[in-house]
Amino acid sequence: MSPNVIAIGYQVCFIIIPTISAVGGAFVVYVTIRSKHKDHRIRQDICCYLQLVPLFGFCLSVTLLLGVAADRLMSFSKY
């Protein structure tokens, strides 16, 4: 038998994070279906503030992924 290729900590993260994501998505669908109010309104400034963190994460993830890709490419190159 070969040893585990992926560490136990990573295996746990790879199981827990998608599970939390799926459960959260299911809750969003459940609340949307169960909602009785037809006129959900939120102030524009609050909506903007609530969307800032995911927007920064979305924009920075591309930069971080590019950095990881460049690091992996340089690790295979011979100097």
N, CA, C and O atoms as a GROMACS GRO file, in nm:
protein
  316
    1MET      N    1   0.082  -0.118   0.000
    1MET     CA    2   0.000   0.000   0.000
    1MET      C    3   0.088   0.125   0.000
    1MET      O    4   0.190   0.130   0.068
    2SER      N    5   0.047   0.224  -0.075
    2SER     CA    6   0.121   0.350  -0.078
    2SER      C    7   0.070   0.441   0.035
    2SER      O    8  -0.045   0.430   0.077
    3PRO      N    9   0.156   0.530   0.082
    3PRO     CA   10   0.112   0.621   0.188
    3PRO      C   11   0.011   0.722   0.133
    3PRO      O   12  -0.002   0.740   0.012
    4ASN      N   13  -0.060   0.786   0.225
    4ASN     CA   14  -0.156   0.888   0.184
    4ASN      C   15  -0.085   1.000   0.110
    4ASN      O   16   0.015   1.054   0.159
    5VAL      N   17  -0.135   1.035  -0.005
    5VAL     CA   18  -0.075   1.141  -0.084
    5VAL      C   19  -0.117   1.277  -0.029
    5VAL      O   20  -0.038   1.371  -0.025
    6ILE      N   21  -0.241   1.287   0.014
    6ILE     CA   22  -0.294   1.412   0.068
    6ILE      C   23  -0.300   1.400   0.220
    6ILE      O   24  -0.349   1.300   0.272
    7ALA      N   25  -0.252   1.501   0.289
    7ALA     CA   26  -0.252   1.499   0.435
    7ALA      C   27  -0.394   1.496   0.489
    7ALA      O   28  -0.489   1.538   0.423
    8ILE      N   29  -0.407   1.445   0.609
    8ILE     CA   30  -0.539   1.431   0.672
    8ILE      C   31  -0.607   1.567   0.688
    8ILE      O   32  -0.728   1.578   0.666
    9GLY      N   33  -0.533   1.669   0.724
    9GLY     CA   34  -0.591   1.803   0.739
    9GLY      C   35  -0.653   1.855   0.611
    9GLY      O   36  -0.761   1.913   0.612
   10TYR      N   37  -0.583   1.832   0.499
   10TYR     CA   38  -0.638   1.874   0.370
   10TYR      C   39  -0.761   1.791   0.334
   10TYR      O   40  -0.857   1.844   0.279
   11GLN      N   41  -0.759   1.663   0.363
   11GLN     CA   42  -0.875   1.579   0.334
   11GLN      C   43  -0.997   1.628   0.411
   11GLN      O   44  -1.108   1.632   0.357
   12VAL      N   45  -0.977   1.664   0.536
   12VAL     CA   46  -1.088   1.715   0.617
   12VAL      C   47  -1.140   1.846   0.558
   12VAL      O   48  -1.261   1.864   0.548
   13CYS      N   49  -1.049   1.936   0.518
   13CYS     CA   50  -1.092   2.062   0.458
   13CYS      C   51  -1.167   2.039   0.327
   13CYS      O   52  -1.266   2.106   0.299
   14PHE      N   53  -1.119   1.944   0.247
   14PHE     CA   54  -1.184   1.917   0.119
   14PHE      C   55  -1.321   1.854   0.138
   14PHE      O   56  -1.402   1.857   0.045
   15ILE      N   57  -1.349   1.799   0.254
   15ILE     CA   58  -1.481   1.744   0.282
   15ILE      C   59  -1.571   1.848   0.347
   15ILE      O   60  -1.688   1.861   0.311
   16ILE      N   61  -1.517   1.923   0.443
   16ILE     CA   62  -1.599   2.016   0.521
   16ILE      C   63  -1.640   2.139   0.440
   16ILE      O   64  -1.757   2.178   0.444
   17ILE      N   65  -1.548   2.199   0.368
   17ILE     CA   66  -1.579   2.324   0.298
   17ILE      C   67  -1.686   2.304   0.191
   17ILE      O   68  -1.780   2.385   0.187
   18PRO      N   69  -1.680   2.202   0.103
   18PRO     CA   70  -1.790   2.184   0.009
   18PRO      C   71  -1.922   2.149   0.077
   18PRO      O   72  -2.029   2.184   0.027
   19THR      N   73  -1.915   2.079   0.190
   19THR     CA   74  -2.038   2.046   0.262
   19THR      C   75  -2.104   2.173   0.316
   19THR      O   76  -2.225   2.189   0.304
   20ILE      N   77  -2.025   2.261   0.374
   20ILE     CA   78  -2.080   2.388   0.423
   20ILE      C   79  -2.138   2.469   0.308
   20ILE      O   80  -2.244   2.530   0.322
   21SER      N   81  -2.071   2.468   0.195
   21SER     CA   82  -2.120   2.541   0.077
   21SER      C   83  -2.253   2.485   0.029
   21SER      O   84  -2.345   2.560  -0.003
   22ALA      N   85  -2.264   2.353   0.022
   22ALA     CA   86  -2.389   2.291  -0.024
   22ALA      C   87  -2.503   2.317   0.073
   22ALA      O   88  -2.615   2.346   0.031
   23VAL      N   89  -2.475   2.307   0.202
   23VAL     CA   90  -2.580   2.332   0.302
   23VAL      C   91  -2.622   2.479   0.298
   23VAL      O   92  -2.741   2.509   0.307
   24GLY      N   93  -2.526   2.570   0.284
   24GLY     CA   94  -2.559   2.712   0.274
   24GLY      C   95  -2.644   2.743   0.152
   24GLY      O   96  -2.739   2.820   0.159
   25GLY      N   97  -2.610   2.682   0.038
   25GLY     CA   98  -2.690   2.700  -0.082
   25GLY      C   99  -2.830   2.645  -0.066
   25GLY      O  100  -2.927   2.704  -0.114
   26ALA      N  101  -2.842   2.531   0.002
   26ALA     CA  102  -2.974   2.473   0.027
   26ALA      C  103  -3.056   2.564   0.118
   26ALA      O  104  -3.177   2.579   0.097
   27PHE      N  105  -2.992   2.626   0.218
   27PHE     CA  106  -3.064   2.719   0.305
   27PHE      C  107  -3.112   2.841   0.228
   27PHE      O  108  -3.223   2.890   0.252
   28VAL      N  109  -3.032   2.891   0.136
   28VAL     CA  110  -3.074   3.006   0.056
   28VAL      C  111  -3.197   2.970  -0.028
   28VAL      O  112  -3.291   3.049  -0.036
   29VAL      N  113  -3.196   2.853  -0.089
   29VAL     CA  114  -3.311   2.810  -0.168
   29VAL      C  115  -3.433   2.792  -0.078
   29VAL      O  116  -3.543   2.833  -0.114
   30TYR      N  117  -3.415   2.732   0.039
   30TYR     CA  118  -3.524   2.709   0.133
   30TYR      C  119  -3.587   2.841   0.178
   30TYR      O  120  -3.709   2.855   0.178
   31VAL      N  121  -3.503   2.938   0.215
   31VAL     CA  122  -3.554   3.067   0.261
   31VAL      C  123  -3.623   3.140   0.147
   31VAL      O  124  -3.724   3.206   0.169
   32THR      N  125  -3.571   3.128   0.026
   32THR     CA  126  -3.634   3.194  -0.089
   32THR      C  127  -3.773   3.136  -0.114
   32THR      O  128  -3.866   3.211  -0.143
   33ILE      N  129  -3.787   3.006  -0.103
   33ILE     CA  130  -3.916   2.942  -0.127
   33ILE      C  131  -4.014   2.975  -0.014
   33ILE      O  132  -4.131   3.001  -0.040
   34ARG      N  133  -3.967   2.974   0.110
   34ARG     CA  134  -4.054   2.996   0.226
   34ARG      C  135  -4.091   3.142   0.247
   34ARG      O  136  -4.182   3.172   0.324
   35SER      N  137  -4.022   3.233   0.182
   35SER     CA  138  -4.046   3.375   0.205
   35SER      C  139  -4.184   3.414   0.154
   35SER      O  140  -4.222   3.381   0.042
   36LYS      N  141  -4.258   3.484   0.237
   36LYS     CA  142  -4.393   3.527   0.201
   36LYS      C  143  -4.398   3.672   0.155
   36LYS      O  144  -4.494   3.713   0.091
   37HIS      N  145  -4.295   3.750   0.186
   37HIS     CA  146  -4.295   3.891   0.152
   37HIS      C  147  -4.259   3.910   0.004
   37HIS      O  148  -4.164   3.850  -0.046
   38LYS      N  149  -4.337   3.991  -0.062
   38LYS     CA  150  -4.313   4.016  -0.204
   38LYS      C  151  -4.226   4.139  -0.228
   38LYS      O  152  -4.175   4.159  -0.338
   39ASP      N  153  -4.211   4.222  -0.127
   39ASP     CA  154  -4.138   4.348  -0.147
   39ASP      C  155  -4.016   4.356  -0.056
   39ASP      O  156  -4.012   4.437   0.037
   40HIS      N  157  -3.917   4.272  -0.083
   40HIS     CA  158  -3.793   4.277  -0.007
   40HIS      C  159  -3.712   4.396  -0.056
   40HIS      O  160  -3.678   4.407  -0.174
   41ARG      N  161  -3.681   4.484   0.035
   41ARG     CA  162  -3.605   4.603   0.000
   41ARG      C  163  -3.490   4.618   0.098
   41ARG      O  164  -3.504   4.592   0.217
   42ILE      N  165  -3.377   4.661   0.047
   42ILE     CA  166  -3.261   4.691   0.129
   42ILE      C  167  -3.203   4.821   0.075
   42ILE      O  168  -3.202   4.845  -0.045
   43ARG      N  169  -3.155   4.904   0.166
   43ARG     CA  170  -3.099   5.032   0.122
   43ARG      C  171  -2.978   5.007   0.034
   43ARG      O  172  -2.906   4.908   0.050
   44GLN      N  173  -2.956   5.099  -0.059
   44GLN     CA  174  -2.849   5.081  -0.157
   44GLN      C  175  -2.711   5.083  -0.093
   44GLN      O  176  -2.624   5.007  -0.134
   45ASP      N  177  -2.689   5.168   0.007
   45ASP     CA  178  -2.557   5.173   0.070
   45ASP      C  179  -2.528   5.046   0.148
   45ASP      O  180  -2.414   4.999   0.147
   46ILE      N  181  -2.628   4.989   0.215
   46ILE     CA  182  -2.608   4.863   0.288
   46ILE      C  183  -2.581   4.750   0.189
   46ILE      O  184  -2.495   4.664   0.214
   47CYS      N  185  -2.653   4.748   0.078
   47CYS     CA  186  -2.630   4.646  -0.024
   47CYS      C  187  -2.488   4.655  -0.078
   47CYS      O  188  -2.423   4.553  -0.100
   48CYS      N  189  -2.441   4.776  -0.100
   48CYS     CA  190  -2.304   4.796  -0.150
   48CYS      C  191  -2.202   4.745  -0.049
   48CYS      O  192  -2.107   4.676  -0.087
   49TYR      N  193  -2.221   4.778   0.079
   49TYR     CA  194  -2.128   4.732   0.182
   49TYR      C  195  -2.128   4.580   0.196
   49TYR      O  196  -2.023   4.520   0.218
   50LEU      N  197  -2.244   4.518   0.183
   50LEU     CA  198  -2.252   4.373   0.194
   50LEU      C  199  -2.182   4.303   0.078
   50LEU      O  200  -2.137   4.189   0.092
   51GLN      N  201  -2.173   4.369  -0.036
   51GLN     CA  202  -2.112   4.307  -0.152
   51GLN      C  203  -1.963   4.338  -0.167
   51GLN      O  204  -1.898   4.283  -0.255
   52LEU      N  205  -1.908   4.425  -0.082
   52LEU     CA  206  -1.768   4.464  -0.096
   52LEU      C  207  -1.672   4.349  -0.067
   52LEU      O  208  -1.578   4.327  -0.144
   53VAL      N  209  -1.693   4.275   0.041
   53VAL     CA  210  -1.600   4.167   0.077
   53VAL      C  211  -1.598   4.058  -0.030
   53VAL      O  212  -1.489   4.018  -0.072
   54PRO      N  213  -1.713   4.006  -0.076
   54PRO     CA  214  -1.707   3.906  -0.183
   54PRO      C  215  -1.645   3.961  -0.312
   54PRO      O  216  -1.578   3.888  -0.385
   55LEU      N  217  -1.668   4.089  -0.340
   55LEU     CA  218  -1.610   4.148  -0.460
   55LEU      C  219  -1.458   4.156  -0.450
   55LEU      O  220  -1.388   4.126  -0.546
   56PHE      N  221  -1.406   4.197  -0.334
   56PHE     CA  222  -1.261   4.199  -0.315
   56PHE      C  223  -1.204   4.058  -0.324
   56PHE      O  224  -1.099   4.038  -0.385
   57GLY      N  225  -1.272   3.961  -0.265
   57GLY     CA  226  -1.226   3.823  -0.274
   57GLY      C  227  -1.223   3.773  -0.417
   57GLY      O  228  -1.129   3.705  -0.458
   58PHE      N  229  -1.325   3.807  -0.493
   58PHE     CA  230  -1.332   3.766  -0.633
   58PHE      C  231  -1.217   3.827  -0.713
   58PHE      O  232  -1.153   3.760  -0.793
   59CYS      N  233  -1.192   3.956  -0.691
   59CYS     CA  234  -1.087   4.024  -0.767
   59CYS      C  235  -0.948   3.977  -0.725
   59CYS      O  236  -0.861   3.960  -0.811
   60LEU      N  237  -0.926   3.955  -0.597
   60LEU     CA  238  -0.793   3.914  -0.551
   60LEU      C  239  -0.764   3.768  -0.579
   60LEU      O  240  -0.647   3.730  -0.587
   61SER      N  241  -0.866   3.685  -0.593
   61SER     CA  242  -0.841   3.543  -0.617
   61SER      C  243  -0.772   3.522  -0.751
   61SER      O  244  -0.690   3.431  -0.764
   62VAL      N  245  -0.803   3.604  -0.850
   62VAL     CA  246  -0.737   3.592  -0.980
   62VAL      C  247  -0.589   3.625  -0.966
   62VAL      O  248  -0.504   3.556  -1.023
   63THR      N  249  -0.558   3.729  -0.890
   63THR     CA  250  -0.418   3.767  -0.869
   63THR      C  251  -0.343   3.659  -0.794
   63THR      O  252  -0.230   3.625  -0.829
   64LEU      N  253  -0.404   3.604  -0.690
   64LEU     CA  254  -0.339   3.498  -0.613
   64LEU      C  255  -0.318   3.374  -0.698
   64LEU      O  256  -0.214   3.308  -0.688
   65LEU      N  257  -0.415   3.340  -0.781
   65LEU     CA  258  -0.402   3.224  -0.868
   65LEU      C  259  -0.290   3.246  -0.970
   65LEU      O  260  -0.216   3.152  -1.001
   66LEU      N  261  -0.278   3.366  -1.022
   66LEU     CA  262  -0.169   3.397  -1.115
   66LEU      C  263  -0.034   3.384  -1.046
   66LEU      O  264   0.061   3.332  -1.105
   67GLY      N  265  -0.025   3.430  -0.922
   67GLY     CA  266   0.099   3.416  -0.846
   67GLY      C  267   0.135   3.270  -0.821
   67GLY      O  268   0.252   3.233  -0.833
   68VAL      N  269   0.038   3.188  -0.787
   68VAL     CA  270   0.064   3.046  -0.766
   68VAL      C  271   0.106   2.979  -0.896
   68VAL      O  272   0.198   2.897  -0.897
   69ALA      N  273   0.040   3.014  -1.006
   69ALA     CA  274   0.076   2.956  -1.136
   69ALA      C  275   0.218   2.996  -1.176
   69ALA      O  276   0.294   2.912  -1.226
   70ALA      N  277   0.255   3.121  -1.154
   70ALA     CA  278   0.391   3.164  -1.186
   70ALA      C  279   0.493   3.093  -1.098
   70ALA      O  280   0.600   3.056  -1.146
   71ASP      N  281   0.461   3.075  -0.971
   71ASP     CA  282   0.550   3.004  -0.880
   71ASP      C  283   0.569   2.859  -0.924
   71ASP      O  284   0.682   2.808  -0.923
   72ARG      N  285   0.462   2.793  -0.962
   72ARG     CA  286   0.472   2.654  -1.008
   72ARG      C  287   0.551   2.646  -1.138
   72ARG      O  288   0.629   2.553  -1.157
   73LEU      N  289   0.531   2.742  -1.226
   73LEU     CA  290   0.604   2.743  -1.353
   73LEU      C  291   0.754   2.764  -1.329
   73LEU      O  292   0.836   2.699  -1.394
   74MET      N  293   0.788   2.853  -1.238
   74MET     CA  294   0.929   2.878  -1.208
   74MET      C  295   0.993   2.760  -1.135
   74MET      O  296   1.113   2.738  -1.148
   75SER      N  297   0.914   2.685  -1.060
   75SER     CA  298   0.972   2.572  -0.987
   75SER      C  299   1.012   2.459  -1.083
   75SER      O  300   1.099   2.379  -1.050
   76PHE      N  301   0.949   2.453  -1.200
   76PHE     CA  302   0.984   2.350  -1.298
   76PHE      C  303   1.092   2.395  -1.395
   76PHE      O  304   1.148   2.314  -1.469
   77SER      N  305   1.122   2.524  -1.396
   77SER     CA  306   1.222   2.577  -1.490
   77SER      C  307   1.362   2.554  -1.438
   77SER      O  308   1.386   2.553  -1.317
   78LYS      N  309   1.455   2.537  -1.531
   78LYS     CA  310   1.596   2.524  -1.496
   78LYS      C  311   1.665   2.657  -1.522
   78LYS      O  312   1.643   2.720  -1.625
   79TYR      N  313   1.749   2.699  -1.427
   79TYR     CA  314   1.820   2.825  -1.442
   79TYR      C  315   1.966   2.800  -1.462
   79TYR      O  316   2.043   2.894  -1.476
   0.00000   0.00000   0.00000
